[in-house]
Amino acid sequence: QVRVGESGGGLVQAGGSLRLSCAASGRTFMGWFRQPHGKEREFVAAIRWSGGNTFYADSVKGRFAISRDNVKNTVYLQMNSLKPEDTAVYYCAASGISTIDPRDYDYWGQGTQVTVSS
């Protein structure tokens, strides 16, 4: 059975850092998505469990880093140099294929709020 659950959101000032965690198991590809208030859900980053290949949205490259711990079955999203436009609900999701399209993810966490103040 696949289970996905996020933690680690909160309020931070611009330029600060947060680390999100996602307890997950049983799928090939793990992704982080975000949904700003009133906007569509968008891709942030993804990682393949086997091999650790990573993928990033252009808007977060160089600031965010996705990683995984195979022993703890946990995926992390380290977010540095945060900007007010990073404010959103962040979701962790799992897919059986390598993809950044949210429609191809079949298991989703409940989401965690990240708020970046200016």
C-alpha positions as CSV (number, residue, x, y, z in Angstrom):
1,Q,0.0,0.0,0.0
2,V,1.3,3.4,-0.9
3,R,1.3,6.1,1.8
4,V,2.3,9.7,1.3
5,G,2.4,12.4,4.0
6,E,4.2,15.8,4.2
7,S,5.5,17.8,7.1
8,G,7.7,20.8,7.7
9,G,5.8,23.8,6.4
10,G,5.5,27.1,8.2
11,L,6.1,30.9,8.1
12,V,9.5,32.2,7.1
13,Q,10.9,35.6,6.1
14,A,12.2,36.2,2.6
15,G,15.7,34.8,2.1
16,G,15.1,32.2,4.7
17,S,15.0,28.4,4.5
18,L,12.7,25.5,5.2
19,R,12.9,21.8,4.7
20,L,9.9,19.7,3.9
21,S,9.7,16.0,4.5
22,C,7.5,13.4,2.8
23,A,7.2,9.9,4.2
24,A,6.5,7.7,1.3
25,S,7.0,4.2,0.0
26,G,6.0,1.9,-2.9
27,R,6.3,4.0,-6.0
28,T,9.0,4.8,-8.6
29,F,8.9,8.5,-8.8
30,M,8.3,11.2,-6.1
31,G,7.4,14.7,-6.8
32,W,6.8,18.0,-5.0
33,F,4.1,20.3,-6.3
34,R,2.7,23.6,-5.0
35,Q,-0.5,25.5,-5.4
36,P,-0.6,29.2,-4.6
37,H,-3.9,30.5,-3.5
38,G,-6.3,30.9,-6.4
39,K,-3.9,29.4,-8.9
40,E,-3.3,26.0,-10.5
41,R,-1.1,23.3,-9.0
42,E,2.5,23.4,-10.5
43,F,5.5,21.2,-10.6
44,V,8.4,22.0,-8.3
45,A,10.8,19.1,-8.2
46,A,10.9,15.3,-8.6
47,I,13.3,12.4,-7.9
48,R,13.5,8.8,-9.0
49,W,13.8,6.4,-6.0
50,S,16.3,4.2,-7.9
51,G,19.3,6.2,-9.0
52,G,18.3,9.5,-7.4
53,N,17.9,11.4,-10.7
54,T,16.4,14.8,-10.0
55,F,14.3,17.3,-11.9
56,Y,13.4,20.9,-11.1
57,A,11.1,23.7,-12.3
58,D,13.1,26.6,-13.7
59,S,11.7,28.9,-11.0
60,V,13.4,26.9,-8.2
61,K,16.6,25.7,-9.8
62,G,19.6,26.7,-7.7
63,R,17.4,27.4,-4.6
64,F,15.6,24.1,-3.9
65,A,17.0,20.7,-3.6
66,I,15.2,17.4,-3.5
67,S,16.7,14.3,-2.0
68,R,15.7,10.9,-0.6
69,D,16.6,8.6,2.2
70,N,16.0,5.0,1.1
71,V,16.3,3.6,4.6
72,K,13.8,6.0,6.1
73,N,11.6,6.0,3.0
74,T,11.5,9.8,3.1
75,V,11.8,12.4,0.5
76,Y,13.0,15.9,1.4
77,L,12.7,19.3,-0.2
78,Q,15.3,21.8,1.0
79,M,14.1,25.3,0.2
80,N,16.7,28.1,0.4
81,S,16.6,31.8,-0.5
82,L,12.8,31.7,-0.3
83,K,10.8,34.4,-1.9
84,P,7.3,35.7,-1.3
85,E,6.2,34.1,-4.6
86,D,7.1,30.7,-3.2
87,T,4.1,31.0,-0.8
88,A,1.8,28.1,-1.5
89,V,0.5,24.8,-0.2
90,Y,3.1,22.2,-1.0
91,Y,2.1,18.7,-1.9
92,C,4.2,15.5,-2.1
93,A,3.0,12.9,-4.6
94,A,4.0,9.5,-5.9
95,S,3.9,8.0,-9.4
96,G,4.7,4.7,-11.0
97,I,6.3,6.4,-13.9
98,S,8.9,9.2,-14.4
99,T,6.9,12.3,-15.0
100,I,6.4,15.9,-13.9
101,D,2.8,16.0,-15.0
102,P,0.6,16.1,-11.9
103,R,-2.1,14.1,-13.8
104,D,0.2,11.1,-13.7
105,Y,0.6,11.1,-10.0
106,D,-1.9,8.8,-8.3
107,Y,-1.0,9.2,-4.6
108,W,-1.0,12.6,-2.9
109,G,-0.3,13.9,0.6
110,Q,-2.6,16.3,2.4
111,G,-0.4,19.3,1.7
112,T,1.5,21.7,4.0
113,Q,1.4,25.5,3.9
114,V,4.5,27.5,3.3
115,T,4.3,31.2,3.7
116,V,7.1,33.6,2.9
117,S,6.8,37.1,4.2
118,S,8.5,40.1,2.6
